[in-house]
Amino acid sequence: MSELVARGFLRALFHAGQCLLRHPPTHDAVEDAITALQRAAEVLTSGQPEVCLTVGKEAFFLGPRLLPHASIEFHGMRRDLQQRGIDSITVLRGASRRDLTDLAAVAAGHGADLPVGGTVRLNERPVAFAQLETRPLSGLRRTYAASLDALRAVSSGRRLELEKVAGAVDGFLQGGAADAGPSLMLATLHNHDEAMFYHSVNVCLLSLALGRAAGLGDDELRRLGMGALLIDIGRVVLDDPALRLPGRLSNEDWGLVRLHPQEGALAILAATGPGQEIAAQIVLEHHVRFDGGGYPDLEGRRPHFFSRLVAVADTYDAVTGHRPHRPARTPQQATAILLRGAGEAYDPDIVEAFNRMMGLYPPGSLLRLEGGEVVMVTAAAGGDRRAMVVRDREGALLEVPEPVDLAGSRVAEVLLPDEVGVPPASLLEVAEAAAGSSPGRS
Ligand SMILES: [Fe+2]
């Protein structure tokens, strides 16, 4: 059974838990989410009487197998489960709706007691900790998870701690020092329920890679990365649920959203820690256009170089991510939007540097070759044209993706992750192993 199936179950569990937090149990959204969870449980247990997911100290495991992608995506849920004393979830085939609803409540942290239903069992772990796969999560993934936590902490009313933000940026700098490829692949992660947090982390990764390509030193990159990671923290500070979902806004919400750069900058200046001035400036200016338009009004002053750089990364990730009012678009469509806006909305030199860094097919791009196989690009532009085959010529999903050199191959079509059924970031470890190095490991 692939990681994708387990990930699908964890995703449905997380989503159902979030719905239970937001709505009463009889709400349509909850009903739909539990139905989706039941369906995911059926897929998870198809062909076997029961499946056990272990809730480890740092990761989820399916049987003894590490789930690297799901572990980062549902890092917060894993931690909450662990804090409630849950170290495994065993789902029996035909799991009941009632037991799955109880499980979703526990996963969301508001079930009073642990469920003891007969079809979903907790802490009956058949796999001993000693048998679990011991390879570590890549340093980049751990840092990604820590960055999400730093943003969630502000969201849950705790203080903005700039030391934690700086620590996360340092982790990225170390993890991506040798090769931008893994960073750029990881930056393809998106999450529907916490879209804004994932977006912020991706903007940080993209900005750091771009800053490094532009020749910035580590101290400058650290300050750039802090501002990038906090770009939309003002939306959290304003604490309006509508603002947390990037998407189409009502006029009233739009008036509020235009305040998020100032609110974010004020929150950073009120926090204690290093690098706050430039981070605050980046946050204040990230929606100011190269030609002076946008918001807030800087009265003709051009935004700081770092702010112009982050604005390019912000647009790229927003376009390639799914939004409530439109589907995700390809990296090529995103770079076309940047090119169209170069000189007006965006600094043309930065757009050029960004496109040079990403290349025609950035890491994480999914391509159908003329031969019919589907590949995912893993190497950054300028290196070898490396990729992994994820679907063979007959369209079958490969259990273990195979490395392939794209030299001499012709691309028939650019695909979206939803069309391929494989999120690019889920193949990060495989791609690193195939490249014969482990730049993200620590
Ligand atoms: Fe913003």
Boltz pocket constraint, residues with backbone or C-beta under 6 A from the ligand:
constraints:
  - pocket:
      binder: B
      contacts: [[A, 231], [A, 232], [A, 260], [A, 286], [A, 287]]
      max_distance: 6.0
